[in-house]
Amino acid sequence: MKIYESAENYLETILVLQKRNGYVRSIDIVNELEFTKPSVSVAMKNLRQSGLIEMDANGHISLLDAGREIAEKIYERHTILTDWLIGIGVSPETADKDACKIEHVISTESFLAIKRSSEQ
């Protein structure tokens, strides 16, 4: 299944909010990403239909296994790339923004090389 950058961003955001708050609602995603309620609603519907998330009767959003796998992969890329960029002298704010862009397009080979070099 082809997952688009926007879906990856939503899944990563759900993971981060879950870690931070213990729960996730659509309004939390709206506030975190500064997107409109209708945009987030459509995205959550698409992620639900793709089998990546589920929503309970109270509106709490949970990652399903496939969604969690994608979210954790993107989150790992984001954190490692952010730390790597900071380590080579990029400001934390710029590193975070750039990592968010790079995490979706970097090849597995290049990412693994950066990860290895960061662990040394």
Backbone hydrogen bonds, N-H to C=O, Kabsch-Sander energy under -0.5 kcal/mol:
donor,donor_aa,acceptor,acceptor_aa,energy
3,I,1,M,-0.5
4,Y,2,K,-0.5
8,E,4,Y,-2.3
9,N,5,E,-2.5
10,Y,6,S,-2.3
11,L,7,A,-2.6
12,E,8,E,-2.6
13,T,9,N,-2.4
14,I,10,Y,-2.5
15,L,11,L,-2.2
16,V,12,E,-2.6
17,L,13,T,-2.8
18,Q,14,I,-2.4
19,K,15,L,-2.3
20,R,16,V,-2.3
21,N,17,L,-3.4
22,G,17,L,-0.6
22,G,18,Q,-1.7
28,D,25,R,-0.7
29,I,25,R,-1.5
30,V,26,S,-2.4
31,N,27,I,-2.4
32,E,28,D,-2.3
33,L,29,I,-2.7
34,E,30,V,-1.6
35,F,30,V,-0.9
40,V,36,T,-2.2
41,S,37,K,-2.6
42,V,38,P,-2.3
43,A,39,S,-2.2
44,M,40,V,-2.8
45,K,41,S,-2.1
46,N,42,V,-2.4
47,L,43,A,-2.6
48,R,44,M,-2.4
49,Q,45,K,-2.6
50,S,46,N,-1.4
51,G,48,R,-1.5
52,L,47,L,-2.6
53,I,47,L,-0.9
54,E,62,S,-2.3
56,D,60,H,-2.3
59,G,56,D,-2.0
61,I,24,V,-3.3
62,S,54,E,-2.8
64,L,52,L,-2.6
68,R,64,L,-3.1
69,E,65,D,-2.3
70,I,66,A,-1.7
71,A,67,G,-2.7
72,E,68,R,-2.9
73,K,69,E,-1.7
74,I,70,I,-2.4
75,Y,71,A,-2.7
76,E,72,E,-2.4
77,R,73,K,-2.2
78,H,74,I,-2.8
79,T,75,Y,-2.7
80,I,76,E,-2.6
81,L,77,R,-2.8
82,T,78,H,-2.6
83,D,79,T,-2.4
84,W,80,I,-2.6
85,L,81,L,-2.7
86,I,82,T,-2.5
87,G,83,D,-2.4
88,I,84,W,-1.2
89,G,86,I,-1.7
90,V,85,L,-2.5
95,A,91,S,-3.1
96,D,92,P,-2.3
97,K,93,E,-1.9
98,D,94,T,-3.0
99,A,95,A,-2.7
100,C,96,D,-1.6
101,K,97,K,-1.0
101,K,98,D,-0.5
102,I,98,D,-2.9
103,E,99,A,-2.7
104,H,101,K,-0.9
105,V,102,I,-1.5
106,I,102,I,-2.2
111,F,107,S,-2.6
112,L,108,T,-2.8
113,A,109,E,-1.8
114,I,110,S,-2.3
115,K,111,F,-2.9
116,R,112,L,-2.7
117,S,113,A,-2.4
118,S,114,I,-2.0
119,E,115,K,-1.2
120,Q,116,R,-0.5
120,Q,117,S,-0.5
